[in-house]
Structures are given as structure tokens and as C-alpha cells.
Amino acid sequence: MKLPELLAPAGGIAQLKAAVRFGADAVYGALPAFGLRAYAGNFSWEELEEALALLHSQGKKFYLTLNILPYEDELPALAATAQRAWKMGVDAALVSDLGAFLTLRREAPGLRLHISTQANTLNAAAARFYDEQGAERIVLARELSLERIAALRKALPKDLELEAFVHGAMCMSYSGRCMLSDHLTGRGGNRGACAQPCRWEYALVEKKRPGEYWPIEEDARGAYLLSAYDLNMLSHLPELIGAGIGSLKIEGRMKTEYYVATVVGAYRRALDALAESREKYRALLPELEGELLKGSHRAFNTGFYFGPPSPAAGAAGFSQEMEYVAQVEAWREGQAVLQLKNRFYVGDTLELLCPGGSFPFAVERITLADTGEEKDTVSVAGQRVIVPLPHPAAPGDFVRGPNRNHQAKT
């Protein structure tokens, strides 16, 4: 079986390194401007150079997001950014605006272009137009079913690539084209500054009865009438591949490196198992679905792939069974040097997360790396500690522990 590309989000260099280590074939990310995630860490030009060197040394790719909806006066700067990135070696740029697309075809003619999901490509006529203009890939609108994607694939040239989202947050508007944030906060979603008001808790109040709230709770936590569920297609990879999708895209450029490692690692292991046999893939699914619950997420559904989303909306806040405790700096002869993220204690049972899976271990001892002092607990983020760790580990692996707040809620 020819596997599709596994495409990971990279809000910054830390997330990119996690994506590479845990098995992504390519990543997508942005510079400080034009990338539709203004509040992600994003990449400086120096970090982009570092990212390209790391990725290309391993045969992996970087796609630069330039998918803001630009005004006329912004097109020259957009073109200059694309030209510089092209000369540095980015593998493609994502655009959603037709004017931006045509500008970059003219001003950076050797830069490969992918059409963003923001362009809402739903039919073969639109896809063929972009193909005829020189686009190499279409990131499909999120509202397409697998049946429609399969029909679309058959109607298009074989060398026109199709990409689709398979995991992560979904937008309540049509492929992300929303004005709710603009109206309520003055922060434009199509300008990269969405405040996500669809995720807020709302109440119904009758005009002549101020302060009197009508009972519209979806559950005991409140009413999240507009908040979409997170997408999760891990258990439907054969159907995605069968429909002709060539790149499986994970959403999450605002997420941590731990989230990226957790989700990318689960999908990588699933794809590799599927390449061996469908039976091996099915046998591994329960473990991998459990892995996805250990990273930050809302309730899951399958989006539009099998018809309208069900439930359509009402996803409350985030859930996360395990939290990011530390990252491995070094491992030798059963001892790990960790950089601390969150508190843990002697006696805790933690898990090592590495590309091969997760492995529990008990914390027998905590030693401060700089002083050699032994502690019962540590809590200062960034602190370096040494702990016995029986399973082999490598720099870039993660240590996680039970999310005590999550346990308290359940």
C-alpha cells in the first residue's frame, strides 16, 4: 500500500522538532505575517532556515502558509515574502486568495503553490481551474464527504494532489470563512486573529426580562451552541486512502509540542501498521485511540466525511487525560536528564512517550542536575533533573503524567 503524506502543524521550532521526531512527512507553518495564526509562535527567518535544514536533511518538507485574505496594499509585501522563502528552499506555499495566487505565480514562478482549504474547493471545475493556473495541490473544503472526494479524485488529473484535514479542531463556519470574531471583538478570523467566540458559553435572555436566563443547557457545564467537535479520523484511514487523499493533515498550529508529538505519533504508528496489514492496524487502534485522549482535545466526531457532523455542535471545553511533565535531554544507562515542564513527585507513575509508543515507569528518585541535590518533588519549569528511567530514550522524547485536574473533574 502506498501511504499518503502525514502532514503536521508547526506553530514554532519546538513543535516542528516534535513533528519530525514522531514521524511527520511534512510540516506546515508560518512567518510572523500572512499565515492566519497571528498568535502562534511562528518562525523568524533564522528559525525557518534552521527548520528547512533539519527537514531536508531527513527528506521531509516544509509548506509555508501565506493564506491570509490580503488587501491590495499588502500584495507587494506578500510577494516579497514568498520570493525570499522560495529562494531559501520552502517546498510549497499555501494560498487561499485568487489575487494572491496569481501574484505569486507571476512574482515567484518557481514556488510550488497549494490551494488552502479557505478557498472552499468543492468541485472538479474549481480544482481544474487552479490546476490549469499551475497549482500542484488542493486542500479540500472540510465540508466534503468521502464519497464526493472519491468522485472528485476520479474527475481530476492524476498529478493534481489532494489534501484533507483528518484530525483536530473544526470551525463552525464554512471552511473557516467566519465574521463572528470580527463583529464581537474586532479581531478578524480571515486575518489570522480569530478570538474563537464560537467556543464561548452562551445563554438565552429575553429582551424585556434582563438577567433572567432561559434553560438551554446542553449539559451541566453550560451551553456551547456554536462550538464544533474535534475531528478524529484515526479509525478510518483505509477509507481516506481509498478515496484518493494524498496528504493527511493534522490541525493545531496553536498547540504545544507535546500535543504534536502525541497526535503525530499515533497517526504515524497507525499508518505504518496499515502498510503491513489491515489486521495489524485494527488490532492497534484501541491503544492509539487511547493515546489521542492523553493530549488536549474536545469531544470527537468524524466531521463531514460520512454526512453532516453528528453531533453538529455543543462541544464544551478541553479534556486531557495526561499532562506534559518533562522532555528528555539525554539518556544513558538507565538515567534520564529531563527538562521540567510540570510538577511531579517521587513515587509517581509517569509515562515515557517516544516514537515507538508509551512506556510507564515509577519515579524512584529525583536529583537536581546542576547541584546533585535529591528532592521529593520539583516544580520549576525549565529546571533540569535526573531520574532513573529503565526504558531507552532519546532527546526529544516526552515524559507525561496523570492530569490531576482531569481526574478531579471525572
Helices and strands as residue ranges (DSSP letters): E 5-9, H 13-21, E 26-29, H 45-57, E 61-65, G 72-74, H 75-88, E 92-95, H 98-107, E 113-115, G 117-119, H 124-133, E 137-139, H 146-155, E 161-168, H 180-185, G 189-191, G 197-199, E 204-205, E 213-214, E 230-232, G 234-236, H 237-242, E 247-250, H 257-276, H 278-292, E 300-301, E 322-332, E 335-340, E 344-345, E 349-354, E 357-362, E 366-368, E 374-375, E 377-378, E 384-388, E 398-402, H 404-409
